[in-house]
Amino acid sequence: MSHLIVDGNDQALLKEKAMNIKPRILYPSLIIAAFSVTLLSLTGVAALTGYLPGANATQGSSQDELPRKGGADSGKSAALCASCGTVESVRLVERKGSGSGLGAVAGGVAGALIGNQFGGGSGRTVMTIAGAGGGAYAGNEIEKNMNKSSAYQIKVRMADGSIRTLTQRDVPGVNSGDRVRVSNGAIAEVL
């Protein structure tokens, strides 16, 4: 039976080599997990802020946006009221707000702090930078969504056949098919 004799210097060298061995499968798994969590978080933020359509979202125009063909005015009523018409559609239109940069800064700081919790060495730096970028984008989009405004767009087919589009912030008191009189770019009365 042969015995291996190791002196004190060799033992120190073996211990140092044993401590420098890194498990190779752990880091790719952490990177994949961090990426998945970040992607799912951004998807959740997009769904909550309305940038990701829901299950009941429709594509294209709705039925009430199509012009009505049977609502033609008679020649007699057109001659009596040149500023009168028939409401063809009433739609709620949302305009995206603008970001001041505060949301991007707050999101970037939060994302960097969260990203810094993952990885080690240069992987931690990459995750911190990716977290800061993703957080800044999400923070900016959230701020824009909070600053959005909405208005009602009313399409009126006038007596002469032209279409006028009116915009107002308040809920209109008219529906599709109502006869109205338009004055100064607003609905003056319902006929």
Backbone as a ProteinNet text record, in pm:
[ID]
protein_1_A
[PRIMARY]
MSHLIVDGNDQALLKEKAMNIKPRILYPSLIIAAFSVTLLSLTGVAALTGYLPGANATQGSSQDELPRKGGADSGKSAALCASCGTVESVRLVERKGSGSGLGAVAGGVAGALIGNQFGGGSGRTVMTIAGAGGGAYAGNEIEKNMNKSSAYQIKVRMADGSIRTLTQRDVPGVNSGDRVRVSNGAIAEVL
[TERTIARY]
82.6	0	86.9	64.7	147.9	74	146.9	90.6	147.7	60.7	104.1	139.1	256.5	300.4	292.4	218.8	199.3	255.4	344.9	399.2	308.5	340	257.5	233.7	335.5	319.8	222.6	230.2	140.1	-4.2	-22.8	-158.1	-218.7	-143.1	-193.1	-230.7	-149.3	-177	-304.4	-325.9	-446.4	-571.3	-561.8	-675.4	-712.7	-610	-635	-703.1	-658.5	-720.5	-863.7	-888.6	-1023.2	-1118.6	-1069.9	-1156.2	-1185.2	-1100.4	-1119.4	-1209.5	-1252.3	-1340.4	-1481.7	-1540.2	-1674.8	-1770.2	-1888.6	-1985.7	-2029.3	-2016.8	-2041.3	-2190	-2273.6	-2414.5	-2495.7	-2447.5	-2523.2	-2541.3	-2440.3	-2450.7	-2543.7	-2537	-2635.9	-2778.7	-2798.4	-2932.6	-2981.8	-2894.1	-2932.7	-2963.1	-2884.8	-2908.6	-3042.4	-3071.4	-3198.9	-3315	-3300.4	-3406.6	-3427.5	-3319.4	-3331.3	-3395.7	-3356.4	-3415.9	-3564.9	-3601.3	-3742.5	-3824.4	-3772.3	-3843.9	-3860.1	-3755.2	-3762.2	-3863.7	-3862	-3955.4	-4099.5	-4124.5	-4259.8	-4304.6	-4212.6	-4247.2	-4284.3	-4206.4	-4238	-4370.6	-4399	-4527.1	-4641.9	-4624	-4725.6	-4748.9	-4639.9	-4652.8	-4725.7	-4693.3	-4760.4	-4908.4	-4943.7	-5084.7	-5159.8	-5097.4	-5163.6	-5179.5	-5084.9	-5092.3	-5170.1	-5214.6	-5299.3	-5225.3	-5095.2	-5019.7	-5027.8	-5073.5	-5090.7	-5240.7	-5292.3	-5437.4	-5488.6	-5610.3	-5671.3	-5739.9	-5804.5	-5870.5	-5992.9	-6054.1	-6173	-6143.1	-6016	-5979.7	-6020.5	-6061.5	-6098.2	-6004.2	-5987.5	-5899.9	-5984.8	-5947.2	-6021.8	-6125.7	-6215.7	-6316.5	-6438.9	-6506.6	-6628.3	-6746.3	-6858.1	-6976.5	-7027.2	-7012.4	-7068.6	-6983.1	-6864.8	-6781.5	-6813.9	-6889.8	-6922.7	-7033.7	-7027.7	-7130.9	-7265.7	-7369.3	-7505	-7547.3	-7614.4	-7654.8	-7800	-7882.5	-8025	-8063.8	-7970.5	-8006.2	-7995.6	-8031	-8020.3	-8130.3	-8093.6	-8190.8	-8273.2	-8394.2	-8474.8	-8429	-8454.8	-8412.7	-8476.3	-8597.1	-8669.4	-8603.3	-8568.4	-8506.7	-8364	-8293.6	-8157.9	-8158.5	-8257.1	-8265.1	-8295.8	-8370	-8407.8	-8293.1	-8204.5	-8099.4	-7967.2	-7882.4	-7753.7	-7653.7	-7674.9	-7582.1	-7632.2	-7732.6	-7786.3	-7726.4	-7728.4	-7676.8	-7717.7	-7669.4	-7700.2	-7571.1	-7572.2	-7454.9	-7432.5	-7313.4	-7280.1	-7210.5	-7121.9	-7053.3	-7006.7	-6994.1	-6938.3	-6834.5	-6708.4	-6599.7	-6519.2	-6472.2	-6379.3	-6238.1	-6161.6	-6026.5	-5929.9	-5829.9	-5729.6	-5600.4	-5541.5	-5412	-5308	-5197.2	-5089.2	-5025	-4998.2	-4934.6	-4785.9	-4720.1	-4575	-4508.2	-4386.2	-4311	-4216.1	-4204	-4113.9	-3973.1	-3956	-3826.1	-3817.6	-3906.9	-3906.3	-3936.6	-4032.2	-4065	-3949.2	-3877.8	-3763	-3651.1	-3627.4	-3520.9	-3557.4	-3680.7	-3723.9	-3722.9	-3772.1	-3772	-3631.4	-3541.6	-3403.1	-3332.7	-3354.4	-3293.2	-3348.9	-3481.4	-3542.5	-3494.8	-3489.1	-3443.2	-3298	-3214.1	-3073.1	-3058.2	-3136.7	-3129.3	-3173.8	-3278.4	-3326.1	-3227.3	-3176.7	-3081.7	-2951.8	-2913.1	-2788.9	-2796.7	-2915.5	-2932.3	-2900.7	-2886.1	-2865	-2724.2	-2672.4	-2542.8	-2428.5	-2309.5	-2188.2	-2077.9	-1990.7	-1882.1	-1934.3	-1890.4	-1935.9	-2082.4	-2132.8	-2275	-2363.4	-2317.7	-2392.9	-2396.7	-2285.7	-2281.5	-2377.9	-2378.7	-2470.4	-2615.1	-2647.3	-2784.1	-2824	-2729	-2757.3	-2789.3	-2711.7	-2734.1	-2865.3	-2890.1	-3016	-3135.8	-3124.5	-3232.2	-3256.7	-3149.2	-3164.6	-3232.6	-3192.7	-3255.3	-3401.3	-3431.7	-3570.6	-3656.1	-3601.3	-3675.3	-3701.6	-3603.5	-3621.3	-3730.7	-3730	-3834.1	-3971.9	-3982.2	-4111.2	-4158.7	-4068.2	-4105.4	-4154.3	-4089.4	-4131.6	-4268.7	-4293.2	-4423.1	-4534.6	-4505.6	-4605.4	-4638.7	-4536.3	-4560.9	-4644.5	-4614.1	-4692.3	-4837.1	-4857.2	-4992.7	-5070.3	-5001.8	-5069	-5106.1	-5033.6	-5059.5	-5146	-5207.8	-5287.4	-5416.9	-5470.3	-5596.7	-5693.9	-5821.3	-5922.6	-6023.4	-6078.8	-6180.3	-6276.8	-6392.1	-6492.9	-6488.7	-6485.8	-6484.2	-6622.1	-6689.4	-6825.6	-6822.1	-6863.5	-6871.6	-7016	-7033	-7166.8	-7170.6	-7268.7	-7289.9	-7385.1	-7330.1	-7406.2	-7511.1	-7601.6	-7710.9	-7659.3	-7542.5	-7487.4	-7408.6	-7400.7	-7331.8	-7190.3	-7134.4	-6998.8	-7000.5	-6883.6	-6871.3	-6785.2	-6834.9	-6759.9	-6726.3	-6603.8	-6560.2	-6541.3	-6615.1	-6609.2	-6542.4	-6465.8	-6397.7	-6432.6	-6468.5	-6497.1	-6455.9	-6418.5	-6372.7	-6487.8	-6600.4	-6713.7	-6789.7	-6861.9	-6943.9	-7054.9	-7064.5	-7166.3	-7306.6	-7403.2	-7541.2	-7610.6	-7533.1	-7590.7	-7545.7	-7624.2	-7591.7	-7591.9	-7542.2	-7542.9	-7687.4	-7712.5	-7845.7	-7922.6	-7876.5	-7945	-7926.9	-8033.7	-8026.2	-7979.2	-7877.6	-7820.4	-7795.6	-7778.4	-7736.3	-7598.2	-7505.1	-7367	-7343.6	-7282	-7252.2	-7116.9	-7028.5	-6895.5	-6814.5	-6823.4	-6744.6	-6792.8	-6916.3	-6971.7	-7118.6	-7172.2	-7314.5	-7394.3	-7478.2	-7556	-7683.9	-7749.6	-7873.6	-7904.8	-7983.8	-8033.2	-8172.9	-8197.6	-8328.3	-8423.7
-117.3	0	123.5	208.4	328	444.5	525.6	645.2	768.5	865.1	992.3	1084.3	1133.7	1221.4	1364.5	1445.4	1584.6	1670.4	1762	1850.9	1973.1	2063.1	2178.9	2272.6	2293.4	2383.1	2324.5	2193.8	2129.3	2131.1	2117.4	2123.5	2261.5	2364.9	2501.3	2522.6	2469.4	2483	2407.6	2287.3	2209.5	2278.7	2338.9	2410.1	2531.6	2602.9	2721.9	2682.1	2574.2	2527.9	2482.9	2415.6	2367.9	2484.3	2594.6	2709.8	2790.8	2783.5	2859.6	2788.7	2668.2	2595.3	2650.4	2695.3	2752.4	2656.1	2640.2	2556.7	2629.9	2566.6	2632.5	2642	2553.9	2553.7	2655.6	2700.7	2790.7	2928.1	2985.7	3121.6	3131.4	3041.7	3050.9	3034	2950.3	2932.7	3061	3129.7	3255.8	3362.6	3367	3466.6	3439.9	3314.8	3279.9	3312.5	3281.6	3310.4	3461.1	3537.3	3682.9	3743.2	3694.1	3743.2	3711.1	3590.4	3550.2	3634.6	3658.7	3741.2	3882.9	3938.4	4073.7	4080.8	3984.4	3983.1	3970.3	3881.5	3865.8	3990.2	4054.5	4177.7	4288	4303.8	4406.2	4376.2	4248.3	4210.7	4245.1	4220.2	4254.7	4404.6	4482.5	4628.6	4676.1	4618.6	4656.8	4623.1	4508.6	4470.7	4562.6	4598.4	4685.6	4827.8	4874.8	5013.2	5027	4915.9	4923.2	4916	4892.3	4882.7	4744.7	4647.8	4512.6	4488.5	4458.5	4442.6	4323.7	4338	4231.9	4129	4033.4	3925.6	3975.1	4084.7	4134.9	4250.8	4273.1	4381	4344.7	4444.3	4422.4	4499.6	4452.1	4517.1	4575	4691.4	4754.3	4848.7	4889.8	4986.1	4915.3	4983.2	4924.9	4959.4	4899.5	4914.8	5058.4	5130.3	5263.9	5366.7	5329.3	5421.7	5420.9	5323.5	5315.3	5414.9	5479.8	5577.8	5511.6	5583.8	5535	5573.6	5481.1	5507.8	5552.1	5518.5	5546.9	5680.5	5761.6	5884.7	6008	6002.2	6118.6	6217.4	6345	6450	6477.9	6522.6	6564.1	6702.4	6739.5	6868.7	6984.8	6969	7075	7108.5	7005.1	7031.5	7080.9	7040.6	7087.7	7236	7281.1	7422.7	7506.3	7450.9	7525.2	7538.6	7441	7441.5	7394.3	7487.6	7452.5	7406.6	7444.6	7404.5	7282.6	7212.5	7092.9	6967.6	6860.6	6734.6	6619.3	6500.5	6378.5	6322.4	6288.2	6230.7	6091.1	6068.5	5937.1	5848.6	5906.7	5826	5914.2	5852.3	5914.8	5817.1	5862.6	5774.5	5841	5761	5808.7	5790.3	5899.2	5896	5929.6	5843.4	5867.7	5911.9	6015.6	6065.9	6035.6	5977.9	5943.6	6071.1	6074.6	6190.5	6190.8	6293.9	6303.2	6280.4	6231.8	6205.8	6319.7	6354.1	6462.1	6411.1	6281.2	6222.5	6170.6	6216.5	6172.8	6023.2	5975.5	5833.2	5747.8	5796.8	5723	5714.1	5824.2	5823.8	5730.4	5742.1	5656	5508.9	5480.1	5342.6	5288.9	5373.7	5332.3	5297.9	5380.3	5353.2	5223.6	5207.4	5085.4	4962.3	4972.5	4860.3	4825.1	4927.5	4901.4	4831.4	4874.3	4809.8	4663.8	4638	4500.2	4417.7	4473.9	4402.1	4370.4	4455.9	4435	4313.2	4264.9	4149.2	4017.8	4020.1	3898.3	3894.5	3776.3	3755.6	3781.6	3768	3792.1	3836.5	3922.9	3971.6	4055.4	4022.5	4098.7	4069.9	3954.5	3923.1	4015.7	4052.4	4145.3	4283.2	4323.5	4453.1	4454.8	4346.5	4337	4342.3	4268.8	4268.4	4405.2	4476.1	4610.8	4705.4	4699.2	4786.4	4750.2	4620.5	4578.4	4618.4	4604.2	4644.4	4793.9	4872.5	5018.1	5057.6	4995.3	5026.5	4986.6	4865.6	4818.7	4899.7	4933.2	5013.5	5154	5213.2	5348.3	5348.4	5248.4	5239	5221	5127.2	5101.4	5224.1	5291.2	5411.1	5522.4	5540.3	5643.4	5611.6	5484.6	5445.5	5460	5427.3	5442.8	5590.1	5675.4	5819.6	5872.9	5830.1	5874.7	5828.2	5704.8	5652.2	5728.3	5771.9	5847.6	5987.7	6041.2	6175.8	6177.6	6065.3	6060.9	6139.7	6184.4	6258.3	6191.6	6214.8	6155.4	6262.4	6244.8	6336.1	6256.2	6313.3	6248.2	6309.8	6224.3	6266.9	6235.4	6340.6	6326.1	6357.1	6260.8	6282.3	6314.4	6428.8	6473.8	6488.7	6422.3	6440.9	6558.7	6663.5	6788	6773.8	6871.5	6868.5	6870	6931.8	6936.4	6810.4	6711.3	6585	6580	6691.5	6691.1	6634.9	6594.1	6538.9	6633.3	6670.3	6753.9	6668.2	6681.1	6608.2	6708.7	6690.1	6777.7	6701.7	6772.8	6711	6787.3	6713.7	6776.8	6684.2	6742.8	6664.3	6602.4	6674.2	6626	6517.9	6435.2	6331.1	6399.3	6368.9	6435.5	6384.1	6471.9	6433.2	6382.9	6336.7	6288.5	6145.6	6077.5	5941.4	5934.3	5826	5804	5806.2	5884.1	5894.5	6018.1	6089.8	6211.3	6324.2	6405.5	6526.2	6640.3	6713.9	6822.1	6945.1	7059	7182.1	7215.8	7247.2	7275.9	7426	7482.8	7626	7647.4	7722.2	7753.8	7629.1	7526.2	7405.1	7317.5	7340.1	7258.3	7232.3	7131.9	7100.5	7201.2	7279.9	7383.9	7326.8	7238.6	7178.9	7050	6968.3	6843.6	6870.4	6835.4	6863.6	6748.4
0	0	0	-97.4	-104.1	-41.6	22.5	86.9	21.1	3.8	-52	63.1	59.1	167.1	115.8	191	153.2	263.7	228.4	330.4	349.5	434.6	469.7	353.3	267	151.9	50.4	30.3	-64.2	-14.1	116.9	173.1	151.4	170.7	151.6	5.4	-86	-228.9	-266.6	-213	-240.8	-186.2	-66.9	-9.1	-94.5	-143.8	-226	-357	-419.6	-542.8	-518.4	-405.6	-373.8	-349.6	-294.2	-266.3	-392.5	-492.7	-615.8	-716.5	-688.8	-780.2	-764.1	-876.5	-874.4	-945	-890.4	-963.1	-1089.9	-1203.7	-1331.4	-1365.8	-1318	-1356.5	-1276.2	-1160.8	-1075.5	-1139.9	-1199.4	-1252.9	-1373.3	-1471	-1578.9	-1528.4	-1428.2	-1372.2	-1307.1	-1236.3	-1173.3	-1276.7	-1380.9	-1486.3	-1554.3	-1583.8	-1647.3	-1553.7	-1425.8	-1328.2	-1314.9	-1307.4	-1294.6	-1418.3	-1534.1	-1658.7	-1663.3	-1622.5	-1623.1	-1527.4	-1407.8	-1310	-1362.3	-1423	-1477.3	-1590.4	-1680.7	-1792.9	-1744.6	-1650.7	-1597.6	-1521.1	-1451	-1379.4	-1476.8	-1582.5	-1682.1	-1752.2	-1776.6	-1836.4	-1742.1	-1613.1	-1514.5	-1506.3	-1509.8	-1507.3	-1632.4	-1746.4	-1871.2	-1866.9	-1808.3	-1799	-1703.6	-1592.5	-1494.2	-1544.6	-1622.8	-1670.7	-1800	-1857.9	-1976	-2107.6	-2106.1	-2230.7	-2293.1	-2216.9	-2267.4	-2278	-2396.1	-2409.4	-2329.3	-2279.1	-2199.9	-2287.7	-2225.7	-2298.3	-2374.5	-2329	-2395.8	-2489.8	-2522.6	-2614.1	-2756.5	-2831.4	-2970.8	-3059.9	-3177.9	-3273.2	-3384.6	-3431.7	-3540.5	-3485.5	-3569.4	-3527.7	-3475.8	-3385.4	-3330	-3419.7	-3390.3	-3473.9	-3474.6	-3360	-3355.3	-3429.3	-3474.8	-3549.1	-3698.5	-3744.4	-3885.3	-3917.8	-4033.6	-4066	-4088.6	-4053.8	-4076.6	-4216.1	-4283.9	-4420.9	-4429.8	-4332.3	-4341.3	-4282.6	-4229.4	-4159.8	-4246.1	-4372.2	-4460.3	-4426.3	-4430.3	-4401.9	-4526.1	-4506.2	-4621.3	-4664.7	-4788.2	-4841.6	-4767.2	-4720.2	-4651.2	-4517.2	-4437.3	-4307.6	-4322.7	-4429.8	-4453	-4484.7	-4556.5	-4590.2	-4467.3	-4373.4	-4254	-4155.3	-4146.8	-4045.3	-4104.5	-4145.9	-4205.9	-4100.1	-3973.4	-3869	-3790.8	-3846.3	-3781.2	-3843.8	-3767.3	-3818	-3729.1	-3764.1	-3690.2	-3632.3	-3503.7	-3437.9	-3494.5	-3548.3	-3602.6	-3500.6	-3420	-3319.5	-3205.2	-3088.9	-2969.3	-2915.6	-2911	-2867.1	-2757.5	-2664	-2562.5	-2618.1	-2624.6	-2678.7	-2566.3	-2547.2	-2443.5	-2508.2	-2449.7	-2496.9	-2390.8	-2435.1	-2343.9	-2291.8	-2163.6	-2103	-2130.1	-2084.3	-2100.8	-1966.3	-1970.6	-1848.6	-1819.3	-1692	-1651.9	-1626.3	-1619	-1590	-1447.7	-1362.2	-1223	-1211.9	-1292.1	-1291.3	-1340	-1441.9	-1495.2	-1391.9	-1320.5	-1219.5	-1104.1	-1055.9	-945	-986.2	-1107.3	-1155.5	-1177	-1226.4	-1247.7	-1117.4	-1014.9	-884.4	-825.4	-831.9	-778.4	-855.9	-988.1	-1069.8	-1043.2	-1022.4	-992.9	-858.3	-760	-628.4	-635.4	-711.2	-724.8	-807.3	-917	-1001.8	-930.4	-834.9	-760.8	-668.7	-641.9	-553.6	-624.1	-755.7	-833.5	-889.5	-906.4	-970.4	-874.6	-925.3	-849	-942.3	-895.7	-979.2	-1094.1	-1216.9	-1333.4	-1364.8	-1324.4	-1341.6	-1260	-1142.2	-1057.8	-1123.1	-1182.1	-1250.8	-1368.4	-1445.2	-1559.4	-1511.8	-1406	-1354.5	-1298	-1236.2	-1184.4	-1298.8	-1405.5	-1521.3	-1590.2	-1606.7	-1669.4	-1583.5	-1453.5	-1363	-1368.2	-1375.9	-1384.3	-1515	-1625.1	-1754.6	-1758.6	-1714.5	-1712.3	-1616.6	-1501.1	-1403.4	-1453.3	-1522.8	-1577.4	-1683.6	-1769.6	-1872.5	-1808.9	-1715.1	-1649.8	-1572.6	-1501.2	-1425.5	-1515.5	-1629.8	-1725.2	-1783	-1818.2	-1873.2	-1769.1	-1645.6	-1539.5	-1520	-1521.9	-1507.1	-1622.9	-1745.2	-1861	-1849.7	-1801.6	-1787.5	-1679.8	-1575.4	-1470	-1517.9	-1616.6	-1667.1	-1792.6	-1826.3	-1948.3	-1930.3	-2041.8	-2038.4	-2135	-2110.6	-2197.7	-2237	-2354.6	-2406.1	-2492	-2516.5	-2600.2	-2739.7	-2839	-2978.8	-3037.5	-3085.6	-3137.4	-3286.4	-3369.1	-3514.2	-3549.6	-3618.1	-3657	-3808.5	-3872.7	-4016.5	-4031.3	-4092.7	-4107.4	-4218.1	-4226	-4323.2	-4466.5	-4489.9	-4625.3	-4661.4	-4569.2	-4596.2	-4541.4	-4499.9	-4444.7	-4302.6	-4256.3	-4121.4	-4039.2	-3922.3	-3828.4	-3707.1	-3662	-3543.4	-3430.9	-3323.8	-3207.2	-3093.5	-3011.6	-2898.9	-2772.1	-2667.9	-2539.6	-2426.9	-2312.3	-2198.1	-2120.6	-2110.8	-2032.6	-2107.8	-2032.8	-2093.5	-2173.4	-2302.7	-2383.9	-2351.3	-2368	-2343.7	-2468	-2566	-2691.5	-2717	-2798.7	-2839.6	-2991.9	-3044.1	-3188	-3238.5	-3343.6	-3401.6	-3358.4	-3256.5	-3210.6	-3310.6	-3327.7	-3411.7	-3322.7	-3368.5	-3289	-3375.3	-3306.3	-3372.9	-3319.2	-3412.3	-3376.5	-3387.8	-3284.8	-3283.7	-3216.4	-3281.4	-3226.8	-3188.8	-3268.3	-3246.4	-3132.1	-3085.1	-2976.9	-3006.9	-2939.9	-2957.6	-2875.7	-2946.7	-2880.2	-2821	-2892.6	-2839.8	-2912.4	-2844.7	-2904.5	-2956.3	-3083.1	-3145	-3126.7
[MASK]
+++++++++++++++++++++++++++++++++++++++++++++++++++++++++++++++++++++++++++++++++++++++++++++++++++++++++++++++++++++++++++++++++++++++++++++++++++++++++++++++++++++++++++++++++++++++++++++++

